[in-house]
Amino acid sequence: MALPKRKQSRSRRNKRRTHWKLTPSALSVCSNCRQPKLPHRACPNCGYYAGRSVFIPKEA
């Protein structure tokens, strides 16, 4: 089994890890109430999806 001959420096290790970042979740706008929502899901604010009422949201 191959083993590293030398310890990799912190900067070299961190250069490799630069792409390990989280991406922000994509948000779309509800066509009914104009609130931000996750794409391809019913709006949690008004309960509409694709112009149709899918469910009635609970009052807060």
PDB file of N, H, CA, C and O in Angstrom:
ATOM      1  N   MET A   1       0.848  -1.177   0.000  1.00  0.00           N
ATOM      2  CA  MET A   1       0.000   0.000   0.000  1.00  0.00           C
ATOM      3  C   MET A   1       0.894   1.243   0.000  1.00  0.00           C
ATOM      4  O   MET A   1       1.863   1.316   0.756  1.00  0.00           O
ATOM      5  N   ALA A   2       0.567   2.207  -0.844  1.00  0.00           N
ATOM      6  H   ALA A   2      -0.220   2.148  -1.458  1.00  0.00           H
ATOM      7  CA  ALA A   2       1.367   3.419  -0.966  1.00  0.00           C
ATOM      8  C   ALA A   2       1.129   4.340   0.223  1.00  0.00           C
ATOM      9  O   ALA A   2      -0.002   4.507   0.680  1.00  0.00           O
ATOM     10  N   LEU A   3       2.202   4.929   0.713  1.00  0.00           N
ATOM     11  H   LEU A   3       3.121   4.793   0.342  1.00  0.00           H
ATOM     12  CA  LEU A   3       2.128   5.881   1.821  1.00  0.00           C
ATOM     13  C   LEU A   3       2.829   7.170   1.409  1.00  0.00           C
ATOM     14  O   LEU A   3       3.786   7.132   0.636  1.00  0.00           O
ATOM     15  N   PRO A   4       2.363   8.311   1.916  1.00  0.00           N
ATOM     16  CA  PRO A   4       3.026   9.564   1.579  1.00  0.00           C
ATOM     17  C   PRO A   4       4.420   9.621   2.193  1.00  0.00           C
ATOM     18  O   PRO A   4       4.629   9.182   3.324  1.00  0.00           O
ATOM     19  N   LYS A   5       5.363  10.161   1.442  1.00  0.00           N
ATOM     20  H   LYS A   5       5.192  10.517   0.523  1.00  0.00           H
ATOM     21  CA  LYS A   5       6.741  10.243   1.922  1.00  0.00           C
ATOM     22  C   LYS A   5       6.930  11.418   2.866  1.00  0.00           C
ATOM     23  O   LYS A   5       7.735  11.353   3.795  1.00  0.00           O
ATOM     24  N   ARG A   6       6.183  12.498   2.624  1.00  0.00           N
ATOM     25  H   ARG A   6       5.530  12.550   1.869  1.00  0.00           H
ATOM     26  CA  ARG A   6       6.297  13.691   3.447  1.00  0.00           C
ATOM     27  C   ARG A   6       4.914  14.193   3.862  1.00  0.00           C
ATOM     28  O   ARG A   6       3.919  13.954   3.177  1.00  0.00           O
ATOM     29  N   LYS A   7       4.874  14.885   4.982  1.00  0.00           N
ATOM     30  H   LYS A   7       5.682  15.079   5.538  1.00  0.00           H
ATOM     31  CA  LYS A   7       3.619  15.482   5.445  1.00  0.00           C
ATOM     32  C   LYS A   7       3.257  16.651   4.538  1.00  0.00           C
ATOM     33  O   LYS A   7       4.105  17.483   4.215  1.00  0.00           O
ATOM     34  N   GLN A   8       1.994  16.708   4.130  1.00  0.00           N
ATOM     35  H   GLN A   8       1.305  16.032   4.393  1.00  0.00           H
ATOM     36  CA  GLN A   8       1.568  17.844   3.306  1.00  0.00           C
ATOM     37  C   GLN A   8       1.377  19.063   4.191  1.00  0.00           C
ATOM     38  O   GLN A   8       0.858  18.963   5.302  1.00  0.00           O
ATOM     39  N   SER A   9       1.800  20.208   3.688  1.00  0.00           N
ATOM     40  H   SER A   9       2.221  20.289   2.785  1.00  0.00           H
ATOM     41  CA  SER A   9       1.703  21.441   4.471  1.00  0.00           C
ATOM     42  C   SER A   9       0.245  21.877   4.605  1.00  0.00           C
ATOM     43  O   SER A   9      -0.622  21.429   3.854  1.00  0.00           O
ATOM     44  N   ARG A  10      -0.011  22.754   5.567  1.00  0.00           N
ATOM     45  H   ARG A  10       0.693  23.119   6.178  1.00  0.00           H
ATOM     46  CA  ARG A  10      -1.365  23.253   5.784  1.00  0.00           C
ATOM     47  C   ARG A  10      -1.876  24.010   4.567  1.00  0.00           C
ATOM     48  O   ARG A  10      -3.046  23.887   4.206  1.00  0.00           O
ATOM     49  N   SER A  11      -1.022  24.777   3.944  1.00  0.00           N
ATOM     50  H   SER A  11      -0.071  24.877   4.238  1.00  0.00           H
ATOM     51  CA  SER A  11      -1.473  25.561   2.791  1.00  0.00           C
ATOM     52  C   SER A  11      -1.829  24.648   1.614  1.00  0.00           C
ATOM     53  O   SER A  11      -2.796  24.907   0.898  1.00  0.00           O
ATOM     54  N   ARG A  12      -1.059  23.597   1.417  1.00  0.00           N
ATOM     55  H   ARG A  12      -0.274  23.387   1.998  1.00  0.00           H
ATOM     56  CA  ARG A  12      -1.365  22.670   0.327  1.00  0.00           C
ATOM     57  C   ARG A  12      -2.666  21.913   0.604  1.00  0.00           C
ATOM     58  O   ARG A  12      -3.477  21.702  -0.297  1.00  0.00           O
ATOM     59  N   ARG A  13      -2.848  21.515   1.848  1.00  0.00           N
ATOM     60  H   ARG A  13      -2.189  21.687   2.581  1.00  0.00           H
ATOM     61  CA  ARG A  13      -4.079  20.834   2.244  1.00  0.00           C
ATOM     62  C   ARG A  13      -5.282  21.764   2.070  1.00  0.00           C
ATOM     63  O   ARG A  13      -6.325  21.343   1.571  1.00  0.00           O
ATOM     64  N   ASN A  14      -5.137  23.021   2.477  1.00  0.00           N
ATOM     65  H   ASN A  14      -4.289  23.364   2.882  1.00  0.00           H
ATOM     66  CA  ASN A  14      -6.240  23.974   2.389  1.00  0.00           C
ATOM     67  C   ASN A  14      -6.545  24.355   0.948  1.00  0.00           C
ATOM     68  O   ASN A  14      -7.693  24.648   0.616  1.00  0.00           O
ATOM     69  N   LYS A  15      -5.527  24.354   0.083  1.00  0.00           N
ATOM     70  H   LYS A  15      -4.594  24.115   0.352  1.00  0.00           H
ATOM     71  CA  LYS A  15      -5.767  24.626  -1.338  1.00  0.00           C
ATOM     72  C   LYS A  15      -6.653  23.544  -1.938  1.00  0.00           C
ATOM     73  O   LYS A  15      -7.499  23.827  -2.787  1.00  0.00           O
ATOM     74  N   ARG A  16      -6.459  22.316  -1.501  1.00  0.00           N
ATOM     75  H   ARG A  16      -5.772  22.086  -0.812  1.00  0.00           H
ATOM     76  CA  ARG A  16      -7.270  21.211  -1.994  1.00  0.00           C
ATOM     77  C   ARG A  16      -8.707  21.336  -1.490  1.00  0.00           C
ATOM     78  O   ARG A  16      -9.647  20.945  -2.183  1.00  0.00           O
ATOM     79  N   ARG A  17      -8.875  21.873  -0.304  1.00  0.00           N
ATOM     80  H   ARG A  17      -8.112  22.191   0.259  1.00  0.00           H
ATOM     81  CA  ARG A  17     -10.197  21.956   0.316  1.00  0.00           C
ATOM     82  C   ARG A  17     -10.970  23.222  -0.039  1.00  0.00           C
ATOM     83  O   ARG A  17     -12.050  23.441   0.511  1.00  0.00           O
ATOM     84  N   THR A  18     -10.464  24.053  -0.928  1.00  0.00           N
ATOM     85  H   THR A  18      -9.588  23.874  -1.375  1.00  0.00           H
ATOM     86  CA  THR A  18     -11.156  25.303  -1.235  1.00  0.00           C
ATOM     87  C   THR A  18     -12.515  25.069  -1.854  1.00  0.00           C
ATOM     88  O   THR A  18     -13.383  25.938  -1.758  1.00  0.00           O
ATOM     89  N   HIS A  19     -12.735  23.925  -2.488  1.00  0.00           N
ATOM     90  H   HIS A  19     -12.030  23.219  -2.566  1.00  0.00           H
ATOM     91  CA  HIS A  19     -13.999  23.661  -3.151  1.00  0.00           C
ATOM     92  C   HIS A  19     -14.991  22.941  -2.246  1.00  0.00           C
ATOM     93  O   HIS A  19     -16.069  22.556  -2.701  1.00  0.00           O
ATOM     94  N   TRP A  20     -14.652  22.755  -0.988  1.00  0.00           N
ATOM     95  H   TRP A  20     -13.777  23.068  -0.619  1.00  0.00           H
ATOM     96  CA  TRP A  20     -15.530  22.057  -0.054  1.00  0.00           C
ATOM     97  C   TRP A  20     -16.529  23.010   0.586  1.00  0.00           C
ATOM     98  O   TRP A  20     -16.789  22.899   1.785  1.00  0.00           O
ATOM     99  N   LYS A  21     -17.081  23.916  -0.152  1.00  0.00           N
ATOM    100  H   LYS A  21     -16.869  24.006  -1.125  1.00  0.00           H
ATOM    101  CA  LYS A  21     -17.963  24.898   0.468  1.00  0.00           C
ATOM    102  C   LYS A  21     -19.424  24.579   0.171  1.00  0.00           C
ATOM    103  O   LYS A  21     -19.736  23.902  -0.808  1.00  0.00           O
ATOM    104  N   LEU A  22     -20.289  25.061   1.004  1.00  0.00           N
ATOM    105  H   LEU A  22     -20.035  25.611   1.800  1.00  0.00           H
ATOM    106  CA  LEU A  22     -21.716  24.866   0.824  1.00  0.00           C
ATOM    107  C   LEU A  22     -22.244  25.879  -0.182  1.00  0.00           C
ATOM    108  O   LEU A  22     -21.759  27.009  -0.257  1.00  0.00           O
ATOM    109  N   THR A  23     -23.229  25.467  -0.942  1.00  0.00           N
ATOM    110  H   THR A  23     -23.623  24.549  -0.880  1.00  0.00           H
ATOM    111  CA  THR A  23     -23.867  26.403  -1.856  1.00  0.00           C
ATOM    112  C   THR A  23     -25.192  26.838  -1.240  1.00  0.00           C
ATOM    113  O   THR A  23     -25.892  26.014  -0.651  1.00  0.00           O
ATOM    114  N   PRO A  24     -25.547  28.102  -1.361  1.00  0.00           N
ATOM    115  CA  PRO A  24     -26.818  28.540  -0.790  1.00  0.00           C
ATOM    116  C   PRO A  24     -27.983  27.902  -1.535  1.00  0.00           C
ATOM    117  O   PRO A  24     -27.915  27.683  -2.744  1.00  0.00           O
ATOM    118  N   SER A  25     -29.041  27.611  -0.810  1.00  0.00           N
ATOM    119  H   SER A  25     -29.097  27.789   0.172  1.00  0.00           H
ATOM    120  CA  SER A  25     -30.187  26.968  -1.436  1.00  0.00           C
ATOM    121  C   SER A  25     -30.856  27.943  -2.400  1.00  0.00           C
ATOM    122  O   SER A  25     -31.001  29.129  -2.103  1.00  0.00           O
ATOM    123  N   ALA A  26     -31.260  27.424  -3.554  1.00  0.00           N
ATOM    124  H   ALA A  26     -31.143  26.461  -3.794  1.00  0.00           H
ATOM    125  CA  ALA A  26     -31.896  28.257  -4.571  1.00  0.00           C
ATOM    126  C   ALA A  26     -33.311  28.593  -4.113  1.00  0.00           C
ATOM    127  O   ALA A  26     -34.029  27.731  -3.606  1.00  0.00           O
ATOM    128  N   LEU A  27     -33.703  29.838  -4.292  1.00  0.00           N
ATOM    129  H   LEU A  27     -33.120  30.538  -4.704  1.00  0.00           H
ATOM    130  CA  LEU A  27     -35.046  30.263  -3.932  1.00  0.00           C
ATOM    131  C   LEU A  27     -35.732  30.811  -5.165  1.00  0.00           C
ATOM    132  O   LEU A  27     -35.107  31.482  -5.987  1.00  0.00           O
ATOM    133  N   SER A  28     -37.009  30.526  -5.294  1.00  0.00           N
ATOM    134  H   SER A  28     -37.516  29.981  -4.626  1.00  0.00           H
ATOM    135  CA  SER A  28     -37.812  31.125  -6.347  1.00  0.00           C
ATOM    136  C   SER A  28     -38.922  31.928  -5.666  1.00  0.00           C
ATOM    137  O   SER A  28     -39.083  31.877  -4.446  1.00  0.00           O
ATOM    138  N   VAL A  29     -39.673  32.659  -6.464  1.00  0.00           N
ATOM    139  H   VAL A  29     -39.542  32.701  -7.455  1.00  0.00           H
ATOM    140  CA  VAL A  29     -40.718  33.519  -5.934  1.00  0.00           C
ATOM    141  C   VAL A  29     -42.076  32.876  -6.214  1.00  0.00           C
ATOM    142  O   VAL A  29     -42.329  32.410  -7.326  1.00  0.00           O
ATOM    143  N   CYS A  30     -42.927  32.852  -5.227  1.00  0.00           N
ATOM    144  H   CYS A  30     -42.722  33.230  -4.324  1.00  0.00           H
ATOM    145  CA  CYS A  30     -44.271  32.308  -5.382  1.00  0.00           C
ATOM    146  C   CYS A  30     -45.056  33.214  -6.328  1.00  0.00           C
ATOM    147  O   CYS A  30     -45.058  34.435  -6.169  1.00  0.00           O
ATOM    148  N   SER A  31     -45.714  32.616  -7.301  1.00  0.00           N
ATOM    149  H   SER A  31     -45.712  31.625  -7.430  1.00  0.00           H
ATOM    150  CA  SER A  31     -46.469  33.411  -8.272  1.00  0.00           C
ATOM    151  C   SER A  31     -47.756  33.969  -7.680  1.00  0.00           C
ATOM    152  O   SER A  31     -48.341  34.897  -8.239  1.00  0.00           O
ATOM    153  N   ASN A  32     -48.201  33.420  -6.563  1.00  0.00           N
ATOM    154  H   ASN A  32     -47.725  32.667  -6.108  1.00  0.00           H
ATOM    155  CA  ASN A  32     -49.452  33.870  -5.950  1.00  0.00           C
ATOM    156  C   ASN A  32     -49.223  34.984  -4.931  1.00  0.00           C
ATOM    157  O   ASN A  32     -49.869  36.030  -4.998  1.00  0.00           O
ATOM    158  N   CYS A  33     -48.292  34.761  -3.973  1.00  0.00           N
ATOM    159  H   CYS A  33     -47.768  33.911  -3.918  1.00  0.00           H
ATOM    160  CA  CYS A  33     -48.113  35.733  -2.886  1.00  0.00           C
ATOM    161  C   CYS A  33     -46.768  36.459  -2.935  1.00  0.00           C
ATOM    162  O   CYS A  33     -46.503  37.319  -2.095  1.00  0.00           O
ATOM    163  N   ARG A  34     -45.929  36.129  -3.897  1.00  0.00           N
ATOM    164  H   ARG A  34     -46.145  35.431  -4.579  1.00  0.00           H
ATOM    165  CA  ARG A  34     -44.623  36.785  -4.096  1.00  0.00           C
ATOM    166  C   ARG A  34     -43.651  36.589  -2.937  1.00  0.00           C
ATOM    167  O   ARG A  34     -42.733  37.390  -2.762  1.00  0.00           O
ATOM    168  N   GLN A  35     -43.839  35.537  -2.146  1.00  0.00           N
ATOM    169  H   GLN A  35     -44.585  34.887  -2.288  1.00  0.00           H
ATOM    170  CA  GLN A  35     -42.913  35.215  -1.067  1.00  0.00           C
ATOM    171  C   GLN A  35     -41.856  34.249  -1.593  1.00  0.00           C
ATOM    172  O   GLN A  35     -42.151  33.476  -2.504  1.00  0.00           O
ATOM    173  N   PRO A  36     -40.628  34.263  -1.052  1.00  0.00           N
ATOM    174  CA  PRO A  36     -39.615  33.293  -1.494  1.00  0.00           C
ATOM    175  C   PRO A  36     -39.986  31.885  -1.043  1.00  0.00           C
ATOM    176  O   PRO A  36     -40.491  31.681   0.061  1.00  0.00           O
ATOM    177  N   LYS A  37     -39.724  30.917  -1.926  1.00  0.00           N
ATOM    178  H   LYS A  37     -39.314  31.083  -2.822  1.00  0.00           H
ATOM    179  CA  LYS A  37     -40.015  29.520  -1.611  1.00  0.00           C
ATOM    180  C   LYS A  37     -38.996  28.651  -2.316  1.00  0.00           C
ATOM    181  O   LYS A  37     -38.299  29.111  -3.221  1.00  0.00           O
ATOM    182  N   LEU A  38     -38.905  27.389  -1.906  1.00  0.00           N
ATOM    183  H   LEU A  38     -39.471  27.015  -1.171  1.00  0.00           H
ATOM    184  CA  LEU A  38     -38.026  26.448  -2.575  1.00  0.00           C
ATOM    185  C   LEU A  38     -38.643  26.063  -3.912  1.00  0.00           C
ATOM    186  O   LEU A  38     -39.860  25.903  -4.002  1.00  0.00           O
ATOM    187  N   PRO A  39     -37.824  25.911  -4.960  1.00  0.00           N
ATOM    188  CA  PRO A  39     -38.385  25.566  -6.260  1.00  0.00           C
ATOM    189  C   PRO A  39     -38.999  24.154  -6.263  1.00  0.00           C
ATOM    190  O   PRO A  39     -38.548  23.267  -5.538  1.00  0.00           O
ATOM    191  N   HIS A  40     -40.018  23.972  -7.078  1.00  0.00           N
ATOM    192  H   HIS A  40     -40.384  24.692  -7.667  1.00  0.00           H
ATOM    193  CA  HIS A  40     -40.719  22.693  -7.250  1.00  0.00           C
ATOM    194  C   HIS A  40     -41.388  22.209  -5.973  1.00  0.00           C
ATOM    195  O   HIS A  40     -41.534  21.005  -5.759  1.00  0.00           O
ATOM    196  N   ARG A  41     -41.794  23.143  -5.128  1.00  0.00           N
ATOM    197  H   ARG A  41     -41.676  24.121  -5.301  1.00  0.00           H
ATOM    198  CA  ARG A  41     -42.511  22.809  -3.901  1.00  0.00           C
ATOM    199  C   ARG A  41     -43.641  23.801  -3.718  1.00  0.00           C
ATOM    200  O   ARG A  41     -43.592  24.922  -4.226  1.00  0.00           O
ATOM    201  N   ALA A  42     -44.657  23.376  -2.988  1.00  0.00           N
ATOM    202  H   ALA A  42     -44.696  22.466  -2.576  1.00  0.00           H
ATOM    203  CA  ALA A  42     -45.778  24.272  -2.700  1.00  0.00           C
ATOM    204  C   ALA A  42     -45.301  25.377  -1.763  1.00  0.00           C
ATOM    205  O   ALA A  42     -44.420  25.164  -0.930  1.00  0.00           O
ATOM    206  N   CYS A  43     -45.886  26.539  -1.911  1.00  0.00           N
ATOM    207  H   CYS A  43     -46.601  26.711  -2.588  1.00  0.00           H
ATOM    208  CA  CYS A  43     -45.502  27.685  -1.075  1.00  0.00           C
ATOM    209  C   CYS A  43     -45.987  27.447   0.352  1.00  0.00           C
ATOM    210  O   CYS A  43     -47.177  27.208   0.555  1.00  0.00           O
ATOM    211  N   PRO A  44     -45.100  27.505   1.343  1.00  0.00           N
ATOM    212  CA  PRO A  44     -45.542  27.284   2.723  1.00  0.00           C
ATOM    213  C   PRO A  44     -46.376  28.447   3.256  1.00  0.00           C
ATOM    214  O   PRO A  44     -47.079  28.302   4.257  1.00  0.00           O
ATOM    215  N   ASN A  45     -46.300  29.595   2.592  1.00  0.00           N
ATOM    216  H   ASN A  45     -45.729  29.713   1.780  1.00  0.00           H
ATOM    217  CA  ASN A  45     -47.016  30.775   3.067  1.00  0.00           C
ATOM    218  C   ASN A  45     -48.492  30.753   2.640  1.00  0.00           C
ATOM    219  O   ASN A  45     -49.378  30.991   3.461  1.00  0.00           O
ATOM    220  N   CYS A  46     -48.752  30.469   1.363  1.00  0.00           N
ATOM    221  H   CYS A  46     -48.033  30.275   0.696  1.00  0.00           H
ATOM    222  CA  CYS A  46     -50.132  30.528   0.870  1.00  0.00           C
ATOM    223  C   CYS A  46     -50.682  29.164   0.456  1.00  0.00           C
ATOM    224  O   CYS A  46     -51.897  29.022   0.317  1.00  0.00           O
ATOM    225  N   GLY A  47     -49.830  28.155   0.254  1.00  0.00           N
ATOM    226  H   GLY A  47     -48.843  28.270   0.367  1.00  0.00           H
ATOM    227  CA  GLY A  47     -50.300  26.817  -0.086  1.00  0.00           C
ATOM    228  C   GLY A  47     -50.543  26.591  -1.564  1.00  0.00           C
ATOM    229  O   GLY A  47     -51.173  25.600  -1.933  1.00  0.00           O
ATOM    230  N   TYR A  48     -50.062  27.480  -2.423  1.00  0.00           N
ATOM    231  H   TYR A  48     -49.551  28.285  -2.123  1.00  0.00           H
ATOM    232  CA  TYR A  48     -50.270  27.337  -3.861  1.00  0.00           C
ATOM    233  C   TYR A  48     -49.052  26.699  -4.525  1.00  0.00           C
ATOM    234  O   TYR A  48     -47.918  26.878  -4.081  1.00  0.00           O
ATOM    235  N   TYR A  49     -49.312  25.948  -5.604  1.00  0.00           N
ATOM    236  H   TYR A  49     -50.233  25.803  -5.965  1.00  0.00           H
ATOM    237  CA  TYR A  49     -48.246  25.407  -6.443  1.00  0.00           C
ATOM    238  C   TYR A  49     -48.756  25.386  -7.870  1.00  0.00           C
ATOM    239  O   TYR A  49     -49.826  24.842  -8.142  1.00  0.00           O
ATOM    240  N   ALA A  50     -48.004  25.971  -8.777  1.00  0.00           N
ATOM    241  H   ALA A  50     -47.134  26.413  -8.556  1.00  0.00           H
ATOM    242  CA  ALA A  50     -48.344  26.038 -10.206  1.00  0.00           C
ATOM    243  C   ALA A  50     -49.717  26.654 -10.426  1.00  0.00           C
ATOM    244  O   ALA A  50     -50.466  26.212 -11.297  1.00  0.00           O
ATOM    245  N   GLY A  51     -50.050  27.675  -9.638  1.00  0.00           N
ATOM    246  H   GLY A  51     -49.442  28.034  -8.931  1.00  0.00           H
ATOM    247  CA  GLY A  51     -51.301  28.392  -9.825  1.00  0.00           C
ATOM    248  C   GLY A  51     -52.523  27.733  -9.220  1.00  0.00           C
ATOM    249  O   GLY A  51     -53.634  28.243  -9.366  1.00  0.00           O
ATOM    250  N   ARG A  52     -52.339  26.587  -8.531  1.00  0.00           N
ATOM    251  H   ARG A  52     -51.437  26.173  -8.412  1.00  0.00           H
ATOM    252  CA  ARG A  52     -53.458  25.883  -7.915  1.00  0.00           C
ATOM    253  C   ARG A  52     -53.257  25.791  -6.417  1.00  0.00           C
ATOM    254  O   ARG A  52     -52.126  25.708  -5.939  1.00  0.00           O
ATOM    255  N   SER A  53     -54.350  25.806  -5.680  1.00  0.00           N
ATOM    256  H   SER A  53     -55.269  25.874  -6.069  1.00  0.00           H
ATOM    257  CA  SER A  53     -54.283  25.645  -4.235  1.00  0.00           C
ATOM    258  C   SER A  53     -54.067  24.166  -3.920  1.00  0.00           C
ATOM    259  O   SER A  53     -54.883  23.324  -4.295  1.00  0.00           O
ATOM    260  N   VAL A  54     -52.982  23.853  -3.238  1.00  0.00           N
ATOM    261  H   VAL A  54     -52.319  24.536  -2.933  1.00  0.00           H
ATOM    262  CA  VAL A  54     -52.637  22.458  -2.918  1.00  0.00           C
ATOM    263  C   VAL A  54     -53.064  22.133  -1.481  1.00  0.00           C
ATOM    264  O   VAL A  54     -53.581  21.048  -1.215  1.00  0.00           O
ATOM    265  N   PHE A  55     -52.848  23.066  -0.569  1.00  0.00           N
ATOM    266  H   PHE A  55     -52.427  23.948  -0.785  1.00  0.00           H
ATOM    267  CA  PHE A  55     -53.256  22.854   0.809  1.00  0.00           C
ATOM    268  C   PHE A  55     -53.541  24.211   1.438  1.00  0.00           C
ATOM    269  O   PHE A  55     -53.150  25.252   0.911  1.00  0.00           O
ATOM    270  N   ILE A  56     -54.218  24.181   2.558  1.00  0.00           N
ATOM    271  H   ILE A  56     -54.536  23.336   2.986  1.00  0.00           H
ATOM    272  CA  ILE A  56     -54.515  25.409   3.288  1.00  0.00           C
ATOM    273  C   ILE A  56     -53.521  25.508   4.433  1.00  0.00           C
ATOM    274  O   ILE A  56     -53.507  24.646   5.311  1.00  0.00           O
ATOM    275  N   PRO A  57     -52.685  26.552   4.439  1.00  0.00           N
ATOM    276  CA  PRO A  57     -51.676  26.654   5.505  1.00  0.00           C
ATOM    277  C   PRO A  57     -52.304  26.971   6.854  1.00  0.00           C
ATOM    278  O   PRO A  57     -53.360  27.599   6.932  1.00  0.00           O
ATOM    279  N   LYS A  58     -51.639  26.527   7.909  1.00  0.00           N
ATOM    280  H   LYS A  58     -50.781  26.017   7.845  1.00  0.00           H
ATOM    281  CA  LYS A  58     -52.094  26.799   9.260  1.00  0.00           C
ATOM    282  C   LYS A  58     -51.822  28.270   9.588  1.00  0.00           C
ATOM    283  O   LYS A  58     -50.809  28.829   9.167  1.00  0.00           O
ATOM    284  N   GLU A  59     -52.709  28.872  10.322  1.00  0.00           N
ATOM    285  H   GLU A  59     -53.531  28.418  10.664  1.00  0.00           H
ATOM    286  CA  GLU A  59     -52.526  30.270  10.737  1.00  0.00           C
ATOM    287  C   GLU A  59     -51.493  30.329  11.857  1.00  0.00           C
ATOM    288  O   GLU A  59     -51.510  29.513  12.779  1.00  0.00           O
ATOM    289  N   ALA A  60     -50.601  31.299  11.763  1.00  0.00           N
ATOM    290  H   ALA A  60     -50.586  31.961  11.015  1.00  0.00           H
ATOM    291  CA  ALA A  60     -49.546  31.425  12.784  1.00  0.00           C
ATOM    292  C   ALA A  60     -50.001  32.301  13.923  1.00  0.00           C
ATOM    293  O   ALA A  60     -49.248  32.520  14.871  1.00  0.00           O
TER     294      ALA A  60
END
